[in-house]
Amino acid sequence: MQCEVIRLVDLRVGGVLGESLDGLMTACEEYREATAQLLLRALWQPWRSRWRMRARIRALRAAARALEREQGAAVALLAQPPHTRTLAQRLAPAARPDDADEPPGSVAPSDTGPGG
């Protein structure tokens, strides 16, 4: 899920991660697939996979650490002040033209619901 959040933030900021985002998304998908395969092997053929399980788990842990490093680097880049300002500007709700004369916190007549 963290990879998806990184992808969405990068999209809003304007694609500052470039091709490294593609590599990160590929690594996330490969990790998800590897964990699903490991789980399925353990569930469906426990007698065959038991002796190989430790090696696979070791490899999976190494992949998880590498993925966490990639995610950390991406978050660090996206958290730089110019990118956070850009993101804040793009996520800020645009003021409606008819709200310009009303004080903050007031409710416009059209927002009161039926009969109001």
MOBEL-V237089 format. One record per residue. N is the residue number from 1. RES is the residue in one small letter. PHI is phi as a letter, one per 40 degrees, with the letter a starting at -180 (none if undefined). OMEGA is omega in whole degrees, 0 to 359 (999 if undefined). BURIAL is I if it has 16 or more other C-alpha atoms within 10 Angstrom, else O. Layout:
BEGIN
[[N | RES | PHI | OMEGA | BURIAL] [N | RES | PHI | OMEGA | BURIAL]]
END
This chain:
BEGIN
[[1 | m | none | 180 | O] [2 | q | c | 178 | O] [3 | c | c | 179 | I] [4 | e | c | 178 | O] [5 | v | c | 178 | O] [6 | i | c | 180 | I] [7 | r | c | 181 | I] [8 | l | c | 179 | O] [9 | v | c | 179 | I] [10 | d | c | 178 | I] [11 | l | c | 180 | O] [12 | r | c | 182 | I] [13 | v | c | 177 | I] [14 | g | h | 175 | O] [15 | g | g | 183 | O] [16 | v | c | 181 | I] [17 | l | c | 177 | I] [18 | g | g | 184 | O] [19 | e | c | 179 | O] [20 | s | c | 176 | O] [21 | l | c | 178 | I] [22 | d | c | 178 | O] [23 | g | c | 178 | O] [24 | l | c | 180 | I] [25 | m | c | 176 | I] [26 | t | c | 179 | O] [27 | a | c | 178 | I] [28 | c | c | 181 | I] [29 | e | c | 178 | O] [30 | e | c | 179 | O] [31 | y | c | 178 | I] [32 | r | d | 180 | O] [33 | e | c | 180 | O] [34 | a | c | 179 | I] [35 | t | c | 178 | I] [36 | a | c | 179 | O] [37 | q | c | 179 | O] [38 | l | c | 179 | O] [39 | l | c | 180 | O] [40 | l | c | 177 | O] [41 | r | c | 181 | I] [42 | a | c | 182 | O] [43 | l | c | 188 | O] [44 | w | c | 181 | O] [45 | q | b | 184 | O] [46 | p | c | 181 | O] [47 | w | c | 179 | O] [48 | r | c | 189 | O] [49 | s | c | 186 | O] [50 | r | d | 183 | O] [51 | w | c | 178 | O] [52 | r | c | 188 | O] [53 | m | d | 182 | I] [54 | r | c | 179 | O] [55 | a | c | 179 | O] [56 | r | c | 179 | O] [57 | i | c | 177 | O] [58 | r | c | 179 | O] [59 | a | c | 179 | O] [60 | l | c | 176 | I] [61 | r | c | 178 | O] [62 | a | c | 178 | O] [63 | a | c | 179 | I] [64 | a | c | 178 | I] [65 | r | c | 179 | O] [66 | a | c | 179 | O] [67 | l | c | 178 | I] [68 | e | c | 177 | I] [69 | r | c | 179 | O] [70 | e | c | 179 | I] [71 | q | c | 179 | I] [72 | g | c | 179 | O] [73 | a | c | 179 | O] [74 | a | c | 179 | I] [75 | v | c | 179 | I] [76 | a | c | 178 | O] [77 | l | c | 181 | I] [78 | l | c | 181 | I] [79 | a | c | 178 | O] [80 | q | c | 186 | O] [81 | p | d | 181 | O] [82 | p | c | 181 | O] [83 | h | c | 178 | I] [84 | t | c | 176 | O] [85 | r | c | 179 | O] [86 | t | c | 179 | O] [87 | l | c | 179 | I] [88 | a | c | 179 | O] [89 | q | c | 183 | O] [90 | r | c | 180 | O] [91 | l | c | 180 | O] [92 | a | c | 180 | O] [93 | p | c | 178 | O] [94 | a | c | 180 | O] [95 | a | c | 176 | O] [96 | r | c | 182 | O] [97 | p | d | 182 | O] [98 | d | c | 179 | O] [99 | d | c | 186 | O] [100 | a | c | 183 | O] [101 | d | c | 184 | O] [102 | e | c | 177 | O] [103 | p | c | 179 | O] [104 | p | d | 178 | O] [105 | g | g | 179 | O] [106 | s | c | 182 | O] [107 | v | b | 178 | O] [108 | a | c | 181 | O] [109 | p | d | 181 | O] [110 | s | c | 182 | O] [111 | d | c | 186 | O] [112 | t | c | 178 | O] [113 | g | g | 183 | O] [114 | p | c | 177 | O] [115 | g | g | 185 | O] [116 | g | b | 999 | O]]
END
